[in-house]
Amino acid sequence: MASTGDQAGGAQGAAAGEDPRRAQARRSAGEQGLLVGITEKAEESPPSETLGYRGPTACAAAGITYRQLDYWARTGLVEPTIRPASGSGSHRLYSFRDILLLKVIKRLLDAGISLQQIRTAVVHLRERGTRDLAEITLMSDGASVYECTSPDEVIDLLQGGQGVFGIALGRVSREVEGTLAKLPAERPDGVQTTPPTVRDELALRRRARARLTG
């Protein structure tokens, strides 16, 4: 996976005297949300990497089938890092970062990127921390995948016609975080946690029942 450009520039409007094609590429990047994460550094810490999510929860958050999840785990594309399967009755636990990668893979597949190219991209992404991933935009021309870490890199690819499709991982990270906030998690020791939103909803139901029976 390659990247181009330098760290200069930003998501500012077109500069005076800027080439019209580059100005158009800059506008296109902004309209597509491809600079999210690159120009907006995360202020909040990512979800705890000590919490795990079972297969069905990972599938729901990533928008994939359990068959895909199982196949990708067996072939080493994305394996659960919190707790791998260890015999009959055990449950794999995926971390937030694992699920973020699963959702990115699904987006790339939907865009027509080959699984071979995706595997190459994932090898590079695995080397990044969760916060670093949120500051990357992946661009593709349909054949290759490019890793961009600055606005200029995104704009260069769009201007050169290599940015047919893009994914701002910062945006995907927020989507996954929002979904997981409503779903149950589990610690490695097997203790399950209930999301605040679910606890609040259960409390409201209990109070409603109490009023009806009181």
C-alpha positions as CSV (number, residue, x, y, z in Angstrom):
1,M,0.0,0.0,0.0
2,A,1.5,3.3,-1.1
3,S,1.0,6.9,-0.1
4,T,1.9,10.1,-1.9
5,G,2.3,13.8,-1.1
6,D,3.7,15.7,1.9
7,Q,2.4,16.9,5.2
8,A,1.9,20.5,4.2
9,G,-1.4,22.2,3.4
10,G,-4.7,21.3,5.0
11,A,-8.4,21.2,4.5
12,Q,-8.5,25.0,3.9
13,G,-10.4,26.5,1.0
14,A,-8.7,27.0,-2.3
15,A,-5.7,29.2,-2.0
16,A,-5.2,32.3,-4.2
17,G,-3.8,31.2,-7.6
18,E,-4.4,27.5,-6.9
19,D,-4.7,25.4,-10.0
20,P,-8.5,25.0,-10.8
21,R,-8.2,21.2,-11.0
22,R,-6.5,21.1,-7.6
23,A,-9.2,23.4,-6.2
24,Q,-11.9,21.1,-7.5
25,A,-10.1,18.1,-6.0
26,R,-10.0,19.9,-2.6
27,R,-13.7,20.6,-2.8
28,S,-14.5,17.1,-3.8
29,A,-12.5,15.7,-0.8
30,G,-14.4,17.9,1.6
31,E,-17.8,17.1,0.1
32,Q,-17.0,13.3,0.3
33,G,-15.9,13.6,3.9
34,L,-12.5,12.2,3.0
35,L,-10.6,14.5,5.3
36,V,-12.4,13.5,8.5
37,G,-9.8,12.3,11.0
38,I,-6.9,13.8,9.0
39,T,-7.8,17.4,9.8
40,E,-9.9,16.7,12.9
41,K,-7.7,15.0,15.4
42,A,-9.6,12.9,17.9
43,E,-9.9,14.6,21.3
44,E,-11.5,11.6,23.1
45,S,-9.8,8.4,23.8
46,P,-10.9,5.4,21.7
47,P,-13.0,2.6,23.5
48,S,-11.1,0.4,25.9
49,E,-9.1,-2.3,24.2
50,T,-9.7,-4.6,27.2
51,L,-13.4,-5.0,26.3
52,G,-14.4,-7.6,23.8
53,Y,-17.4,-8.2,21.7
54,R,-18.8,-11.6,20.6
55,G,-19.2,-12.7,17.0
56,P,-22.8,-11.6,16.5
57,T,-22.1,-8.2,18.0
58,A,-19.0,-7.8,15.8
59,C,-21.1,-8.7,12.8
60,A,-23.8,-6.2,13.7
61,A,-21.3,-3.4,14.2
62,A,-19.3,-4.2,11.0
63,G,-22.3,-4.9,8.8
64,I,-21.1,-8.4,7.8
65,T,-22.4,-11.9,8.0
66,Y,-21.2,-14.5,10.5
67,R,-20.0,-16.6,7.6
68,Q,-17.7,-13.7,6.5
69,L,-16.5,-13.2,10.1
70,D,-15.7,-16.9,10.5
71,Y,-13.9,-17.2,7.1
72,W,-11.8,-14.0,7.7
73,A,-10.8,-15.4,11.1
74,R,-9.9,-18.8,9.8
75,T,-7.8,-17.3,6.9
76,G,-6.0,-14.8,9.2
77,L,-7.5,-11.7,7.7
78,V,-8.9,-10.4,11.0
79,E,-8.6,-12.6,14.0
80,P,-10.1,-11.8,17.4
81,T,-7.4,-10.2,19.6
82,I,-9.2,-10.2,22.9
83,R,-9.9,-13.9,23.0
84,P,-9.5,-16.4,20.2
85,A,-11.7,-19.5,19.9
86,S,-10.3,-22.3,22.0
87,G,-12.5,-25.4,21.7
88,S,-16.2,-26.2,21.8
89,G,-18.3,-23.7,23.8
90,S,-15.8,-20.9,23.8
91,H,-16.6,-17.5,22.4
92,R,-14.3,-15.4,20.3
93,L,-14.0,-11.8,21.5
94,Y,-13.2,-9.0,19.1
95,S,-11.7,-5.7,20.2
96,F,-13.0,-2.3,19.0
97,R,-10.0,-2.1,16.6
98,D,-10.8,-5.5,15.2
99,I,-14.3,-4.5,14.4
100,L,-13.1,-1.2,12.9
101,L,-10.9,-3.3,10.5
102,L,-13.9,-5.6,9.7
103,K,-16.0,-2.6,8.7
104,V,-13.3,-1.1,6.6
105,I,-12.8,-4.5,4.8
106,K,-16.6,-4.6,4.1
107,R,-16.5,-1.1,2.6
108,L,-13.5,-2.0,0.4
109,L,-15.3,-5.2,-0.8
110,D,-18.4,-3.2,-1.6
111,A,-16.3,-0.9,-3.7
112,G,-15.0,-3.8,-5.8
113,I,-11.5,-4.0,-4.3
114,S,-10.0,-7.5,-4.6
115,L,-9.5,-9.5,-1.5
116,Q,-5.8,-9.8,-2.3
117,Q,-5.5,-6.0,-2.3
118,I,-7.5,-5.8,0.9
119,R,-5.2,-8.3,2.6
120,T,-2.2,-6.2,1.6
121,A,-3.9,-3.1,3.0
122,V,-4.8,-4.8,6.3
123,V,-1.2,-5.9,6.9
124,H,-0.3,-2.2,7.0
125,L,-3.3,-1.2,9.0
126,R,-2.5,-3.8,11.7
127,E,0.7,-1.9,12.5
128,R,-1.3,1.2,13.5
129,G,-2.8,1.9,16.9
130,T,-6.5,2.6,17.2
131,R,-6.0,6.4,17.4
132,D,-3.6,6.3,14.4
133,L,-6.2,4.4,12.3
134,A,-8.7,7.2,12.9
135,E,-6.3,9.7,11.3
136,I,-6.0,7.7,8.0
137,T,-8.0,8.0,4.8
138,L,-7.8,5.1,2.4
139,M,-8.1,5.9,-1.3
140,S,-8.4,3.5,-4.3
141,D,-8.4,3.6,-8.0
142,G,-10.2,0.3,-8.2
143,A,-6.9,-1.7,-8.4
144,S,-4.6,-0.4,-5.7
145,V,-5.2,1.0,-2.2
146,Y,-3.4,4.0,-1.0
147,E,-2.9,5.1,2.6
148,C,-3.2,8.9,3.1
149,T,-2.2,10.7,6.3
150,S,-2.4,14.3,5.2
151,P,-5.0,16.3,3.3
152,D,-2.5,16.9,0.4
153,E,-2.1,13.2,-0.1
154,V,-5.9,12.8,-0.6
155,I,-6.1,15.8,-2.9
156,D,-3.1,14.7,-5.0
157,L,-4.8,11.3,-5.6
158,L,-8.1,12.9,-6.5
159,Q,-6.4,15.4,-8.8
160,G,-4.4,12.6,-10.5
161,G,-7.5,10.5,-11.1
162,Q,-6.3,7.8,-8.7
163,G,-8.9,8.5,-6.0
164,V,-12.0,6.9,-7.4
165,F,-13.1,5.7,-4.0
166,G,-12.1,6.8,-0.5
167,I,-12.8,5.9,3.1
168,A,-12.1,8.2,6.0
169,L,-11.3,5.8,8.9
170,G,-12.1,8.6,11.4
171,R,-15.7,8.6,10.2
172,V,-15.9,4.8,10.2
173,S,-14.4,4.7,13.7
174,R,-17.2,7.0,14.9
175,E,-19.8,4.9,13.3
176,V,-18.5,1.7,14.9
177,E,-18.2,3.4,18.3
178,G,-21.8,4.7,18.1
179,T,-23.1,1.2,17.3
180,L,-21.1,-0.6,20.0
181,A,-22.3,1.9,22.6
182,K,-25.7,0.2,22.3
183,L,-24.5,-3.4,22.3
184,P,-23.2,-5.7,25.2
185,A,-19.5,-6.1,25.7
186,E,-17.5,-8.7,27.7
187,R,-14.2,-8.6,29.6
188,P,-11.6,-11.4,29.0
189,D,-12.6,-13.0,32.3
190,G,-16.1,-13.5,31.0
191,V,-17.9,-10.7,32.9
192,Q,-20.4,-9.1,30.7
193,T,-21.1,-5.4,30.7
194,T,-24.3,-3.6,29.7
195,P,-24.1,-0.4,27.8
196,P,-25.4,2.7,29.6
197,T,-28.1,3.2,26.9
198,V,-29.4,-0.3,27.4
199,R,-29.3,0.1,31.2
200,D,-31.2,3.3,30.9
201,E,-33.8,1.7,28.7
202,L,-34.2,-1.2,31.1
203,A,-34.6,1.2,34.1
204,L,-37.3,3.1,32.2
205,R,-39.2,-0.2,31.5
206,R,-38.9,-1.2,35.2
207,R,-40.3,2.1,36.4
208,A,-43.1,1.9,33.9
209,R,-44.1,-1.6,35.1
210,A,-43.9,-0.4,38.7
211,R,-46.3,2.4,37.9
212,L,-48.7,0.0,36.3
213,T,-48.7,-2.5,39.1
214,G,-48.4,0.1,41.9
